[in-house]
Amino acid sequence: MGNESSNQHTEQQPRGLQKFRAGIKRAAPFASGVLAALAALLLFSVLFPGQHIMTQNEVNNTVAQALASATPRPPFSEYVYAVIQPSLILIETHGTDENGLGSGVIIDDAGDILTSLHVVANANDIQVTFADGTKSGARMTASVAENDIAVLSPDHLPAQIVPAVLGNPNAMHVGDDAFVVGNPFGLYSSMSAGVISGFDRSFQPATSPQVLRGLIQIDAAVNPGNSGGPLLNRNGEVIGIVTGIVNPTDQNVFIGIGFAEPITVAGGAFGSPPY
């Protein structure tokens, strides 16, 4: 009787009220979660007054800035150029028949300059330009024809002399980085990069009967005006003096094979001890 009365009472309740009560029961867990979150935020603000809660956009911006600051180290070529540039010399020659351009590198505190002999061999007048723009006449004070090497002594020196650091070509291997800095076609202080392609090469310049031996072969770009300039390793140390290029055509341009005299040999022109 009691159950029948109860069922009748339930059936008599409006269906809208029944749906409302069911919705309340389903919404209770969600409401509890919202209240818990609000309570947590209130507690955080009490424990850490004045603290700012980052928005999602702020988090994204912070991550982006962190990734942007994690930049890779500069390439070796950038370091090499910075090291050798103060020691680089532009050489201009004037002869009876023609003028010429070449490169050189300061090798000692006296300002002596190492270059290729063929750059200055037939010159009546030699002018050198230092990295700071100082210009001076120069004279050849030593030469080694079989290695195409010459030493120049300038008449006037700049306020600061920065000799290049000499390296050890015997520590190099085929495939090692190789850098050339010089003045191709008069474009002062230009840099090219490649690798060492071989050792102990022989080469006879088209304008000379002298066969050069024991050369370093490189694929870094070498063009007229680079002759006499430094060949460098990735530490910015001079491991050779650029001496020539091979080209099967009549054009005096680079096709991928250049040569340098090892500094262990070239340095003998000014008394540098070999490794």
ZINOR-V401172 format. One record per residue. N is the residue number from 1. OMEGA is omega in radians with two decimals (999 if undefined). D_LAST is the distance of its C-alpha to the last C-alpha in Angstrom with 2 decimals. Layout:
# ZINOR-V401172
n:N omega:OMEGA d_last:D_LAST
n:N omega:OMEGA d_last:D_LAST
This chain:
# ZINOR-V401172
n:1 omega:3.12 d_last:116.54
n:2 omega:-3.13 d_last:113.83
n:3 omega:-3.13 d_last:111.10
n:4 omega:3.13 d_last:113.23
n:5 omega:-3.13 d_last:113.71
n:6 omega:-3.13 d_last:109.98
n:7 omega:3.12 d_last:109.11
n:8 omega:3.13 d_last:111.70
n:9 omega:-3.13 d_last:110.25
n:10 omega:-3.14 d_last:106.75
n:11 omega:-3.09 d_last:108.05
n:12 omega:3.14 d_last:109.91
n:13 omega:3.10 d_last:106.71
n:14 omega:-3.13 d_last:105.46
n:15 omega:3.11 d_last:102.67
n:16 omega:3.12 d_last:100.64
n:17 omega:3.11 d_last:100.66
n:18 omega:3.12 d_last:99.44
n:19 omega:3.13 d_last:96.47
n:20 omega:3.13 d_last:95.63
n:21 omega:3.12 d_last:95.58
n:22 omega:3.10 d_last:93.35
n:23 omega:3.11 d_last:90.92
n:24 omega:-3.13 d_last:90.80
n:25 omega:-3.14 d_last:89.94
n:26 omega:-3.10 d_last:87.10
n:27 omega:-3.07 d_last:85.72
n:28 omega:3.13 d_last:85.79
n:29 omega:3.14 d_last:82.29
n:30 omega:3.13 d_last:80.68
n:31 omega:3.11 d_last:82.47
n:32 omega:3.12 d_last:81.36
n:33 omega:3.12 d_last:77.71
n:34 omega:3.11 d_last:78.07
n:35 omega:3.12 d_last:79.69
n:36 omega:3.13 d_last:76.94
n:37 omega:3.10 d_last:74.27
n:38 omega:3.11 d_last:76.20
n:39 omega:3.13 d_last:76.58
n:40 omega:3.11 d_last:72.83
n:41 omega:3.11 d_last:72.08
n:42 omega:3.12 d_last:74.71
n:43 omega:3.14 d_last:73.25
n:44 omega:-3.12 d_last:69.70
n:45 omega:3.11 d_last:71.05
n:46 omega:-3.12 d_last:72.85
n:47 omega:-3.09 d_last:69.90
n:48 omega:-3.11 d_last:67.30
n:49 omega:3.09 d_last:69.20
n:50 omega:3.14 d_last:67.50
n:51 omega:-3.13 d_last:64.92
n:52 omega:3.09 d_last:64.36
n:53 omega:-3.06 d_last:64.46
n:54 omega:3.04 d_last:61.91
n:55 omega:3.13 d_last:63.33
n:56 omega:3.10 d_last:61.76
n:57 omega:3.12 d_last:60.58
n:58 omega:3.09 d_last:58.87
n:59 omega:3.14 d_last:57.16
n:60 omega:3.13 d_last:55.97
n:61 omega:3.13 d_last:54.65
n:62 omega:3.11 d_last:52.77
n:63 omega:3.14 d_last:51.10
n:64 omega:3.13 d_last:50.20
n:65 omega:3.12 d_last:48.63
n:66 omega:3.12 d_last:46.60
n:67 omega:-3.14 d_last:45.27
n:68 omega:-3.13 d_last:44.48
n:69 omega:-3.13 d_last:42.47
n:70 omega:-3.10 d_last:40.30
n:71 omega:3.12 d_last:38.07
n:72 omega:3.12 d_last:34.71
n:73 omega:3.13 d_last:31.47
n:74 omega:3.11 d_last:30.35
n:75 omega:3.13 d_last:28.16
n:76 omega:-3.09 d_last:24.41
n:77 omega:3.12 d_last:25.05
n:78 omega:3.11 d_last:27.19
n:79 omega:-3.13 d_last:24.56
n:80 omega:-3.11 d_last:21.87
n:81 omega:-3.13 d_last:24.42
n:82 omega:-3.11 d_last:25.40
n:83 omega:-3.00 d_last:21.89
n:84 omega:-3.01 d_last:21.06
n:85 omega:3.13 d_last:24.62
n:86 omega:-3.09 d_last:24.86
n:87 omega:-3.04 d_last:21.93
n:88 omega:-3.11 d_last:23.36
n:89 omega:2.96 d_last:25.17
n:90 omega:-3.13 d_last:28.08
n:91 omega:3.07 d_last:28.38
n:92 omega:-3.09 d_last:31.84
n:93 omega:3.10 d_last:32.65
n:94 omega:-3.14 d_last:36.03
n:95 omega:-3.14 d_last:36.77
n:96 omega:-3.05 d_last:39.90
n:97 omega:-3.05 d_last:40.20
n:98 omega:3.03 d_last:38.39
n:99 omega:-3.10 d_last:36.45
n:100 omega:3.10 d_last:33.16
n:101 omega:3.08 d_last:30.97
n:102 omega:-3.11 d_last:27.26
n:103 omega:3.08 d_last:24.59
n:104 omega:-3.12 d_last:21.82
n:105 omega:3.12 d_last:19.66
n:106 omega:-3.03 d_last:19.56
n:107 omega:3.13 d_last:16.24
n:108 omega:-3.10 d_last:17.48
n:109 omega:3.10 d_last:20.60
n:110 omega:3.13 d_last:22.35
n:111 omega:3.10 d_last:22.62
n:112 omega:-3.01 d_last:20.75
n:113 omega:3.07 d_last:20.45
n:114 omega:3.14 d_last:18.05
n:115 omega:3.07 d_last:20.10
n:116 omega:-3.11 d_last:21.06
n:117 omega:-3.07 d_last:22.87
n:118 omega:3.10 d_last:25.76
n:119 omega:-2.99 d_last:26.59
n:120 omega:-2.98 d_last:27.56
n:121 omega:-3.05 d_last:28.13
n:122 omega:-3.07 d_last:31.93
n:123 omega:2.99 d_last:32.58
n:124 omega:-3.13 d_last:35.18
n:125 omega:-3.14 d_last:34.45
n:126 omega:3.08 d_last:31.41
n:127 omega:3.12 d_last:31.97
n:128 omega:3.10 d_last:29.43
n:129 omega:-3.14 d_last:30.35
n:130 omega:-3.06 d_last:28.47
n:131 omega:-3.13 d_last:28.69
n:132 omega:3.12 d_last:31.67
n:133 omega:3.11 d_last:33.55
n:134 omega:3.11 d_last:33.11
n:135 omega:-3.12 d_last:33.42
n:136 omega:2.93 d_last:32.50
n:137 omega:3.14 d_last:32.46
n:138 omega:3.10 d_last:29.19
n:139 omega:3.13 d_last:28.31
n:140 omega:-3.09 d_last:25.50
n:141 omega:3.11 d_last:23.75
n:142 omega:3.10 d_last:21.06
n:143 omega:3.05 d_last:20.49
n:144 omega:-3.00 d_last:18.83
n:145 omega:-3.09 d_last:21.54
n:146 omega:3.09 d_last:19.91
n:147 omega:3.13 d_last:17.38
n:148 omega:-3.09 d_last:20.06
n:149 omega:3.07 d_last:18.25
n:150 omega:3.06 d_last:20.14
n:151 omega:3.11 d_last:19.98
n:152 omega:3.05 d_last:23.22
n:153 omega:-3.11 d_last:24.78
n:154 omega:3.11 d_last:27.60
n:155 omega:-3.12 d_last:30.92
n:156 omega:-3.10 d_last:31.56
n:157 omega:3.05 d_last:29.45
n:158 omega:-3.12 d_last:30.52
n:159 omega:-3.12 d_last:31.50
n:160 omega:3.10 d_last:28.25
n:161 omega:3.14 d_last:24.72
n:162 omega:3.11 d_last:22.25
n:163 omega:3.07 d_last:18.66
n:164 omega:3.05 d_last:16.68
n:165 omega:-3.12 d_last:13.92
n:166 omega:-3.14 d_last:10.61
n:167 omega:-3.09 d_last:9.23
n:168 omega:3.13 d_last:6.79
n:169 omega:3.13 d_last:8.88
n:170 omega:3.12 d_last:7.87
n:171 omega:-3.10 d_last:9.80
n:172 omega:3.14 d_last:12.69
n:173 omega:3.04 d_last:15.84
n:174 omega:-3.10 d_last:18.92
n:175 omega:3.09 d_last:21.30
n:176 omega:3.10 d_last:18.98
n:177 omega:3.10 d_last:20.33
n:178 omega:-3.09 d_last:19.44
n:179 omega:3.10 d_last:20.95
n:180 omega:3.07 d_last:21.79
n:181 omega:-3.11 d_last:23.41
n:182 omega:-3.03 d_last:25.14
n:183 omega:-3.10 d_last:28.60
n:184 omega:-3.12 d_last:30.10
n:185 omega:3.12 d_last:33.47
n:186 omega:3.10 d_last:33.24
n:187 omega:-2.95 d_last:33.22
n:188 omega:2.99 d_last:31.15
n:189 omega:3.09 d_last:28.38
n:190 omega:-3.08 d_last:28.94
n:191 omega:2.98 d_last:26.81
n:192 omega:-3.06 d_last:26.52
n:193 omega:3.10 d_last:25.00
n:194 omega:3.12 d_last:24.32
n:195 omega:2.99 d_last:21.91
n:196 omega:-3.07 d_last:19.23
n:197 omega:-3.12 d_last:21.49
n:198 omega:3.13 d_last:19.33
n:199 omega:3.04 d_last:16.33
n:200 omega:3.10 d_last:16.35
n:201 omega:3.05 d_last:19.51
n:202 omega:-3.06 d_last:21.39
n:203 omega:3.06 d_last:23.52
n:204 omega:3.12 d_last:26.01
n:205 omega:-3.09 d_last:27.25
n:206 omega:-3.07 d_last:31.03
n:207 omega:-3.07 d_last:31.32
n:208 omega:3.06 d_last:29.05
n:209 omega:-3.07 d_last:29.26
n:210 omega:3.04 d_last:25.48
n:211 omega:3.12 d_last:23.85
n:212 omega:-3.06 d_last:20.40
n:213 omega:3.09 d_last:18.24
n:214 omega:-3.05 d_last:15.23
n:215 omega:3.00 d_last:16.16
n:216 omega:3.08 d_last:16.04
n:217 omega:-3.11 d_last:19.69
n:218 omega:3.04 d_last:21.15
n:219 omega:2.99 d_last:24.72
n:220 omega:-3.03 d_last:24.62
n:221 omega:3.10 d_last:27.24
n:222 omega:-3.13 d_last:26.31
n:223 omega:3.10 d_last:29.18
n:224 omega:-3.05 d_last:30.03
n:225 omega:3.06 d_last:28.75
n:226 omega:-3.08 d_last:25.49
n:227 omega:-3.13 d_last:23.79
n:228 omega:-3.13 d_last:21.18
n:229 omega:-3.06 d_last:20.81
n:230 omega:2.88 d_last:17.90
n:231 omega:-2.96 d_last:16.99
n:232 omega:2.99 d_last:16.43
n:233 omega:-3.05 d_last:15.91
n:234 omega:3.06 d_last:18.69
n:235 omega:-3.11 d_last:17.32
n:236 omega:3.13 d_last:17.66
n:237 omega:-3.14 d_last:14.00
n:238 omega:3.12 d_last:13.33
n:239 omega:3.13 d_last:11.36
n:240 omega:3.07 d_last:13.25
n:241 omega:-3.09 d_last:16.17
n:242 omega:-3.05 d_last:19.41
n:243 omega:-3.12 d_last:20.91
n:244 omega:3.14 d_last:23.95
n:245 omega:3.03 d_last:26.23
n:246 omega:3.08 d_last:28.30
n:247 omega:-3.11 d_last:32.02
n:248 omega:3.11 d_last:34.70
n:249 omega:3.12 d_last:37.29
n:250 omega:-3.11 d_last:37.93
n:251 omega:-3.10 d_last:37.02
n:252 omega:-3.14 d_last:33.78
n:253 omega:-3.03 d_last:33.12
n:254 omega:3.08 d_last:30.70
n:255 omega:3.06 d_last:31.74
n:256 omega:3.14 d_last:28.80
n:257 omega:3.08 d_last:26.10
n:258 omega:-3.10 d_last:23.55
n:259 omega:3.07 d_last:20.33
n:260 omega:3.05 d_last:17.22
n:261 omega:3.12 d_last:14.66
n:262 omega:-3.11 d_last:11.10
n:263 omega:3.09 d_last:9.75
n:264 omega:3.08 d_last:6.66
n:265 omega:-3.11 d_last:9.82
n:266 omega:-3.11 d_last:12.22
n:267 omega:3.12 d_last:10.56
n:268 omega:3.14 d_last:11.20
n:269 omega:3.09 d_last:14.80
n:270 omega:3.02 d_last:14.79
n:271 omega:3.11 d_last:12.52
n:272 omega:-3.13 d_last:9.42
n:273 omega:3.11 d_last:6.65
n:274 omega:3.08 d_last:3.82
n:275 omega:999 d_last:0.00
